[in-house]
Amino acid sequence: MMYYGNGMGGGGMFLMIVNSLLLWALVIAGIVALVRYTRRDAQRGDAVRQAPVPQRMLAERYARGDIDEEEYMRRLQVLDTTTPIHRSGG
């Protein structure tokens, strides 16, 4: 719709359309940023809850070949004991 005289011309309509598109682009970018920020916090929380237990770390070392089967079994047995081992220093 074109207005003549003191009304809005073609340039004004173009600026209004561009302004509207920029507004919606900013709204959508804000929503995307909020979703990404929320997911990142959730993933960080999951990583804390799923911290590796000593047995899992020991199994990973065995799988990599850092330790042999005998050492793996010995250390696993120590980790599986229910009573803590107290060593006297000195």
N, C-alpha and C positions, 0 to 999 in steps of 0.2 A: 504494500500500500504506500503510495507516494503522496506526500503533502507538498504543497507549493506555498510560496510566500514565506511567512514567519514560522511555518511548521518544520517538521523533520524532512530532510532530503535523503537521497540514496546513501550518502556518506554517513549520516547519522544512523541509519538502519544497519549498515555494515559494522560500525563500531559497537552497536548494541548487541549484535549477534556474536561478535568476537568477544566482547565482555562476558556474555552469558556462557560461551564455551570455556573461557578461562576460569570462570567461577566453578563450573561443573568439574573441570579438570582438577582444580585444587581440592574440591570436596572428595573426589574419587582418590586422589593421591593421599589425602589425609586418612581415609579409611584403610587403604592398602598399608600405609605406614603403621597405623595402629594395630592391624592384624599381624604384621610381621614382628612388631615389638612384643606383642602378647605371646606369639609362638616362641620367640627367642627366650623369653623368661620361662615359659613352660618347659622348654627343652633343657634349660639350665637347671631347673628344679628336678627334672627326671634324672639328669646326670648325677646330681648329688644323692638322690635316693638309690641309684643303682651303682654306688661306689663298689669297686671290686673287693671281694673278701680275700683274705690271705690265701685260702685254698685255691681260688681261681687264679690268683697271681702266680702261685707256685706251679699250677698246671700249665700256665702260659710259658713259664720259664722252661719247663720240661718239654713242651711241644716245640719250642724254638731250639732246643738242644743245648741250652745253657747249663743244665745239670743232667746227670745220668739217672737211670732208674733207681739205683740204690739210694742216692742222695734224695731223690724225690720221695721215695717211700719213707725214708727216715724222717724227713722234715714234715711230711704229711702226718705221720704218726704223732710227732710232737705237737702239731697244730690241733689234732683231734683229741688230745688228752683234755679231760675236764678239769683237772687240778693244775694250777699254774706251777711252773718249774722255778724254784728259787735256787739260784746259784750263789755260792759264797765267793765273794771277791777276794783274790789274793792268793 
